[in-house]
Amino acid sequence: MARDVFGLDLERIEEILPRYAIEGPRYTSYPTAPVWTDDFGVEDYKRELAGDAAAAAPVPGEGDGLSLYVHVPFCSSLCHFCACNRVITSKAELPLKYLDTIEREVAAVREASGPRTASQQHWGGGTPTHLTPDQVKRLFYTVTDAFPMREDAEISIEVDPRVTTDEHVAALRECGFNRISLGVQDIEPKVQEAIHRIQPIEQTRHLVEVSRASGFEGVNFDLIYGLPYQTEESFSRTLDRVLEIEPDRLALYSYAHVTWIAKQQRGFEKKDLPGASTKLRIMLMAIERFLEAGYRFIGLDHFAKPEDELSRALEDRTLRRNFMGHTTQAGVDLIGFGPSSISELRASYAQSQRNLDDWHDAVGARGLATMRGHHLTRDDVERRWVIGRLMCHGVLRAEEYEEAFGQSFATRFASELQKLDPFVADDLIERAPDGSIVVLPLGRLLVRVVAMTFDAYLAEQQKGEKPMFSKTV
């Protein structure tokens, strides 16, 4: 392989990155979920939906937009790398009961929030296409009858090519879905066998062809590096096949070895889990291949073609990060439906019961299943703004902070700015006298570590013996 990435010497990268391979949040929220408490319940969530608390901790620049997330927890089989909230089942009655319950949940949210239109809707899982095509349509219209979609809305779904049929694709397009994300992970048979996910490339290619022919505007692939039996050579072969298909976006996720959450991961070490050095080189090789193929590095683990909406959002600095990853929807509320779903409102976070039975019971009893949440303080709002600028834009301009919050950024975060000295020395960032920060190319790979400097809760979280977060590299 070539000896540079982002125009930087590979040996220099390999020297620096391991020093920052620590446990840390992915910052799909701030404060992160471990901070939230069960003091926040159903009545709190209802008040937030009604807007009563919106003025308590205003977020500068937010409008009245709305994004919707629907969690479909069902899967037909267990992928052994997966740590998502899912229910493995072949029972037809479980999805039917789920649809009945989510209808009640959507109605309760609509009653609390009042009429609103949405500019984005995303379905994740689990496997949303575990539902039949008719069930897909029933669920979609349940949501959109309550919260109509705007004409130019992005409507996306995560699918498993192994269970997604041509009939599914037709039903999705009938509903209005225009972006489809395929779980690919790895194409090598030996790796697929180890992770219990046999998915021939022909199956993936067929679904892409059918999706594009039916009118999907965007096709995304998810890949994972660090899985059992992966090597640079084997993952290079996977990339060869992936790049032949030319997805519009690519997500390159680091395998998170979180055996305290996903017990089925135990024993992966016995299947030749790649070491830290090999995993690092696989990541750098993949990034180099994507850049050579013309994709743009959006940030953290996302890549997109230059004409893609994510690329445009990066350029005009409207890119945002939430529980769905990087998104073009800046300044919107996010309302989640289904078990474990998370809502992000202007002044709070709220999460529903994770367990499917508990979610059913809670919605049946009260209409909503809120199990925990967090009211944002003024300090939370300011730090969320800072972390968001670093994670999404790679640039933090002190004058924009001062305009938004009415105080000097350099004064407000004087102690945090001093802690950035090692990052400056390692050429991860540049820092101006007024505190403005520019994340340099190498720093973009470690932006989680840079953002952690501004996390007021992290020091306390790190005192515990039980790990909370995945490794940053």
C-alpha positions as a printed Julia matrix, in Angstrom:
473×3 Matrix{Float64}:
   0.0     0.0     0.0
   1.02    3.6    -0.39
   2.9     5.16    2.46
   0.57    7.99    3.3
  -3.0     8.74    4.31
  -4.41   12.28    4.06
  -0.96   13.16    2.7
   0.61   12.16    6.02
   3.41    9.67    6.51
   2.03    6.29    7.51
   4.79    5.62   10.03
   4.04    8.92   11.78
   0.35    8.01   11.96
   1.13    4.56   13.33
   3.34    6.15   15.98
   0.71    8.62   17.2
  -2.63    6.85   16.96
  -1.96    4.01   19.44
  -1.14    6.56   22.15
  -4.71    7.8    21.93
  -6.38    4.37   21.75
  -8.42    4.85   24.92
 -12.02    4.27   25.92
 -14.25    7.18   25.06
 -17.75    8.23   23.97
 -18.84    8.46   20.34
 -20.81   11.6    21.25
 -24.07   10.78   19.58
 -25.31   12.86   22.5
 -23.96   15.17   25.15
 -24.27   14.44   27.97
 -23.79   10.8    27.09
 -26.37    8.17   28.06
 -24.62    6.96   31.27
 -25.31   10.42   32.76
 -29.06   10.12   32.31
 -31.22    9.06   35.26
 -34.54    7.36   35.92
 -35.71   10.52   37.7
 -36.81   11.6    34.22
 -40.08    9.84   33.45
 -43.19    9.86   31.3
 -44.6    13.13   32.62
 -41.26   14.88   32.05
 -41.2    13.64   28.47
 -44.77   14.8    27.88
 -43.92   18.31   29.09
 -40.87   18.4    26.83
 -42.92   17.26   23.85
 -45.41   20.02   24.58
 -42.6    22.56   24.53
 -43.01   23.74   28.11
 -39.28   23.44   28.81
 -37.94   24.55   25.44
 -37.0    27.98   26.74
 -35.18   26.66   29.79
 -32.03   25.77   27.88
 -32.33   27.18   24.36
 -29.94   25.86   21.74
 -28.71   28.68   19.49
 -29.61   28.31   15.86
 -32.25   25.6    16.24
 -35.42   25.87   14.23
 -38.69   23.97   14.33
 -37.6    20.95   12.31
 -38.47   17.4    13.26
 -36.72   14.1    12.66
 -38.29   10.72   13.43
 -36.59    7.45   14.39
 -38.37    4.09   14.46
 -36.69    1.13   16.16
 -37.73   -2.28   14.85
 -36.01   -4.78   17.17
 -36.54   -8.09   15.4
 -33.91  -10.27   13.71
 -34.16  -13.8    12.35
 -30.68  -14.76   13.55
 -27.98  -13.33   15.8
 -24.87  -11.77   14.28
 -22.17  -12.49   16.84
 -20.5    -9.06   16.57
 -23.72   -7.17   17.29
 -24.34   -5.23   20.5
 -27.56   -3.56   19.35
 -30.91   -3.89   21.07
 -32.58   -6.78   19.2
 -34.97   -9.69   19.62
 -34.15  -12.93   17.79
 -37.4   -14.56   16.74
 -39.28  -16.45   14.06
 -42.64  -15.96   15.77
 -45.12  -14.09   13.59
 -47.14  -12.88   16.57
 -44.32  -10.73   17.99
 -44.22   -8.23   15.08
 -48.02   -8.05   15.13
 -48.06   -7.2    18.82
 -45.24   -4.68   18.21
 -47.3    -2.93   15.53
 -50.32   -2.7    17.82
 -48.2    -1.21   20.61
 -46.31    1.28   18.47
 -49.63    2.59   17.14
 -50.56    3.49   20.72
 -47.13    5.02   21.34
 -47.28    7.18   18.21
 -50.77    8.36   19.14
 -49.61    9.32   22.64
 -46.65   11.29   21.32
 -48.88   13.05   18.78
 -51.33   14.0    21.53
 -48.52   15.4    23.7
 -46.66   17.26   20.97
 -49.46   18.55   18.79
 -49.33   18.68   14.98
 -45.86   18.78   13.4
 -44.4    17.85   10.03
 -41.12   15.98    9.7
 -38.16   16.51    7.4
 -36.46   13.18    8.13
 -37.44    9.65    9.11
 -35.09    6.74    9.73
 -35.76    3.12   10.61
 -33.15    1.05   12.41
 -32.95   -2.15   14.34
 -32.75   -5.01   14.68
 -33.8    -5.61   11.11
 -36.69   -3.39    9.93
 -37.28   -5.65    6.92
 -37.94   -8.53    9.3
 -41.45   -7.1     8.95
 -43.4    -8.26    5.92
 -43.95   -5.74    3.09
 -47.54   -5.17    4.25
 -46.35   -4.67    7.82
 -43.76   -2.17    6.58
 -46.54   -0.15    4.98
 -48.73   -0.38    8.07
 -45.94    0.93   10.28
 -44.97    3.7     7.89
 -48.49    5.07    7.61
 -48.97    4.79   11.37
 -46.09    7.23   11.78
 -46.78    9.55    8.86
 -50.51    9.86    9.51
 -49.52   11.35   12.87
 -46.46   13.27   11.62
 -46.7    13.99    7.88
 -43.45   14.09    5.93
 -42.38   17.2     4.08
 -42.16   16.9     0.32
 -38.35   16.98    0.28
 -37.91   14.72    3.33
 -35.11   12.18    3.65
 -36.67    8.79    4.47
 -34.13    6.07    5.13
 -33.96    2.51    6.38
 -31.33    0.0     7.49
 -31.75   -3.43    5.9
 -30.21   -6.87    5.96
 -29.76   -8.11    2.36
 -30.3   -11.69    3.54
 -33.98  -11.07    4.36
 -34.87   -8.08    2.18
 -36.85   -9.14   -0.89
 -37.74   -7.37   -4.12
 -41.24   -7.06   -2.65
 -39.79   -5.23    0.35
 -38.06   -2.76   -1.95
 -41.31   -2.13   -3.85
 -43.19   -1.54   -0.59
 -40.51    0.85    0.69
 -40.61    2.91   -2.49
 -44.41    2.97   -2.41
 -44.15    4.49    1.07
 -41.6     7.09   -0.05
 -38.31    5.74    1.3
 -35.48    7.24   -0.73
 -32.3     6.07    1.02
 -31.35    2.51    1.9
 -28.46    1.35    4.07
 -27.15   -2.19    3.71
 -25.3    -4.06    6.41
 -22.32   -5.66    4.63
 -19.61   -5.81    7.34
 -17.19   -8.1     5.45
 -17.38  -10.22    2.31
 -14.78  -12.88    3.17
 -16.49  -16.28    3.79
 -14.22  -17.15    6.73
 -15.04  -13.89    8.5
 -18.74  -14.24    7.74
 -18.77  -17.73    9.22
 -17.04  -16.53   12.39
 -19.55  -13.72   12.94
 -22.53  -15.92   12.03
 -23.57  -13.83    9.03
 -23.32  -15.66    5.71
 -24.07  -13.06    3.02
 -22.79  -13.71   -0.52
 -21.75  -10.62   -2.44
 -24.23  -11.57   -5.19
 -27.05  -11.14   -2.7
 -25.83   -7.67   -1.75
 -25.26   -6.64   -5.36
 -28.76   -7.77   -6.38
 -30.4    -5.7    -3.64
 -28.42   -2.64   -4.71
 -29.42   -3.09   -8.34
 -33.09   -3.53   -7.47
 -33.03   -0.53   -5.11
 -31.43    1.76   -7.67
 -33.74    0.58  -10.44
 -36.77    1.31   -8.24
 -35.67    4.88   -7.65
 -33.72    4.97   -4.37
 -31.63    8.15   -4.42
 -28.94    6.89   -2.05
 -27.37    3.54   -1.22
 -25.21    3.23    1.9
 -22.95    0.37    3.02
 -21.86   -0.42    6.57
 -18.48   -2.14    6.98
 -16.74   -3.28   10.16
 -13.0    -3.67   10.68
 -11.4    -5.6    13.53
 -13.53   -8.74   13.13
 -12.18  -12.28   13.63
  -9.81  -13.53   10.91
  -9.57  -10.14    9.21
  -6.2    -9.19    7.74
  -5.1    -6.32    5.52
  -5.15   -8.67    2.55
  -8.59  -10.11    3.27
 -10.19   -6.71    3.92
  -8.58   -5.36    0.77
 -10.47   -8.04   -1.15
 -13.68   -6.94    0.57
 -13.0    -3.35   -0.47
 -12.39   -4.44   -4.07
 -15.89   -5.88   -4.27
 -17.53   -3.02   -2.36
 -15.98   -0.31   -4.5
 -17.11   -2.12   -7.66
 -20.7    -1.53   -6.52
 -20.03    2.17   -5.77
 -22.35    2.92   -2.85
 -23.1     6.61   -2.34
 -22.02    6.53    1.3
 -19.81    4.24    3.34
 -19.59    3.78    7.08
 -16.4     2.16    8.36
 -17.06    1.08   11.93
 -14.51   -0.22   14.37
 -15.6    -3.51   15.87
 -16.41   -2.82   19.52
 -15.39   -5.75   21.71
 -17.92   -5.17   24.5
 -18.36   -8.62   25.99
 -20.03   -7.17   29.11
 -22.9    -6.12   26.79
 -22.77   -8.72   24.0
 -22.04  -12.09   25.6
 -21.93  -13.84   22.22
 -18.66  -11.99   21.49
 -16.9   -14.05   24.14
 -14.53  -16.42   22.44
 -13.78  -14.14   19.49
 -10.19  -13.96   20.73
  -9.97  -17.7    20.07
 -10.93  -17.03   16.46
  -7.92  -14.85   15.77
  -9.27  -11.4    16.55
  -6.77   -9.05   14.89
  -4.35   -7.27   17.2
  -4.26   -3.52   17.69
  -1.52   -2.95   15.09
  -3.27   -5.04   12.43
  -6.6    -3.39   13.15
  -5.02    0.05   12.81
  -3.43   -0.81    9.48
  -6.71   -2.22    8.17
  -8.43    1.06    9.06
  -5.77    3.2     7.41
  -5.73    1.01    4.32
  -9.52    1.3     4.0
  -9.45    5.08    4.4
  -6.78    5.35    1.74
  -8.79    3.18   -0.64
 -11.93    5.27   -0.12
 -10.1     8.53   -0.76
  -8.46    7.13   -3.88
 -11.9     6.06   -5.12
 -13.14    9.65   -4.81
 -15.07    9.5    -1.56
 -14.86   12.38    0.87
 -14.06   11.83    4.53
 -17.06   13.28    6.36
 -15.75   12.54    9.82
 -15.16    9.81   12.39
 -16.34    6.81   10.34
 -18.42    8.27    7.49
 -17.47    8.69    3.83
 -19.56   10.03    0.97
 -19.29   10.91   -2.68
 -18.64   14.63   -3.28
 -22.14   15.22   -4.66
 -23.84   13.54   -1.7
 -25.87   15.58    0.78
 -23.45   14.71    3.6
 -20.59   16.26    1.62
 -22.63   19.39    0.99
 -23.59   19.61    4.66
 -19.91   19.35    5.64
 -19.05   22.19    3.28
 -21.79   24.55    4.45
 -21.31   23.56    8.12
 -24.84   22.26    8.67
 -23.63   18.73    9.41
 -24.85   17.39   12.73
 -24.43   14.24   14.78
 -27.15   12.37   16.65
 -28.12    8.79   17.48
 -28.37    7.95   13.79
 -24.77    9.08   13.17
 -23.85   12.02   10.97
 -26.92   13.7     9.53
 -27.78   16.64    7.32
 -30.61   17.67    9.62
 -29.2    20.51   11.72
 -31.27   22.2    14.4
 -34.15   19.73   14.64
 -35.89   17.76   17.35
 -35.57   13.98   17.15
 -38.46   11.82   18.35
 -37.91    8.08   18.72
 -40.48    5.27   18.67
 -40.1     1.64   19.7
 -38.17   -0.17   22.46
 -34.87    1.49   23.5
 -35.53    4.45   21.18
 -34.09    7.81   22.16
 -35.59   11.25   21.68
 -33.44   14.37   21.58
 -35.39   17.54   22.2
 -34.12   21.07   22.62
 -33.83   20.85   26.36
 -33.71   17.14   27.12
 -33.07   13.52   26.18
 -35.55   10.71   26.81
 -35.16    6.95   26.32
 -37.84    4.29   26.23
 -37.75    0.9    27.92
 -35.19   -1.39   26.25
 -36.83   -4.72   26.95
 -39.61   -5.53   24.49
 -42.05   -6.8    27.15
 -41.37   -3.84   29.43
 -41.98   -1.48   26.5
 -45.28   -3.2    25.68
 -46.4    -2.98   29.31
 -45.42    0.66   29.74
 -47.09    1.84   26.54
 -50.19   -0.18   27.4
 -50.39    1.42   30.83
 -49.4     5.02   30.09
 -49.09    5.5    26.34
 -45.37    6.18   26.62
 -42.49    4.01   27.84
 -39.96    6.55   29.07
 -37.48    4.86   31.42
 -34.83    7.54   31.83
 -33.68   10.88   30.51
 -31.87   14.12   31.24
 -32.8    17.78   31.49
 -30.09   19.89   29.86
 -28.44   22.54   32.0
 -26.95   25.71   30.56
 -23.51   24.16   30.92
 -24.7    21.06   29.02
 -26.0    23.2    26.17
 -22.74   25.09   25.81
 -20.55   21.98   25.95
 -22.84   20.14   23.53
 -22.39   23.04   21.11
 -18.6    22.88   21.46
 -18.4    19.1    21.07
 -20.76   19.21   18.11
 -18.62   21.76   16.28
 -15.5    19.65   16.79
 -17.12   16.34   15.85
 -19.05   17.56   12.81
 -17.2    20.54   11.39
 -13.62   20.02   12.55
 -13.62   23.76   13.25
 -14.63   25.7    16.33
 -14.71   29.48   15.88
 -14.52   31.44   19.1
 -16.49   34.36   17.69
 -19.42   32.05   16.89
 -19.46   30.78   20.45
 -19.37   34.33   21.77
 -22.2    35.35   19.45
 -24.31   32.38   20.56
 -23.64   32.51   24.3
 -22.53   36.06   25.03
 -19.17   35.31   26.63
 -15.54   34.78   25.73
 -14.77   31.22   24.64
 -11.13   31.49   25.76
 -12.18   32.64   29.24
 -15.07   30.2    29.63
 -12.95   27.16   28.72
  -9.51   28.31   29.81
  -8.66   25.1    31.7
  -9.85   22.86   28.85
  -7.83   24.81   26.29
  -4.68   24.25   28.33
  -5.31   20.49   28.21
  -5.14   20.63   24.41
  -1.38   21.22   24.4
  -0.49   17.55   23.64
  -2.84   17.58   20.65
  -1.15   20.7    19.33
   2.27   19.1    19.78
   1.17   15.98   17.9
  -0.29   18.03   15.03
  -3.82   16.9    15.75
  -5.19   20.43   16.06
  -4.27   24.08   15.64
  -5.32   26.55   18.33
  -5.6    30.31   17.93
  -5.06   32.89   20.72
  -8.82   33.46   21.01
  -9.31   29.73   21.56
 -10.53   28.88   18.06
  -9.69   25.28   17.12
  -9.06   23.67   13.75
  -8.91   19.87   13.72
  -6.11   18.78   11.37
  -6.33   15.66    9.14
  -4.75   13.31   11.67
  -6.87   14.82   14.42
 -10.02   13.96   12.51
  -9.26   10.31   13.16
  -8.98   11.11   16.87
 -11.67   13.75   17.15
 -13.42   11.78   19.9
 -10.35   12.23   22.11
 -10.21   15.96   21.37
 -13.91   16.32   22.19
 -13.46   14.43   25.46
 -11.48   17.41   26.78
 -14.73   19.38   27.01
 -16.8    16.63   28.67
 -17.61   17.71   32.22
 -18.9    14.28   33.25
 -16.16   12.05   31.88
 -13.72   12.2    34.8
 -16.31   10.78   37.17
 -17.37    8.12   34.67
 -13.78    6.96   34.26
 -13.48    6.16   37.97
 -15.6     3.05   37.67
 -14.07   -0.38   37.18
 -16.62   -1.42   34.56
 -15.92    0.0    31.08
 -18.59    2.25   29.6
 -17.28    3.07   26.15
 -15.51    1.5    23.19
 -11.93    2.25   22.17
 -11.36    5.41   20.16
  -9.06    3.62   17.7
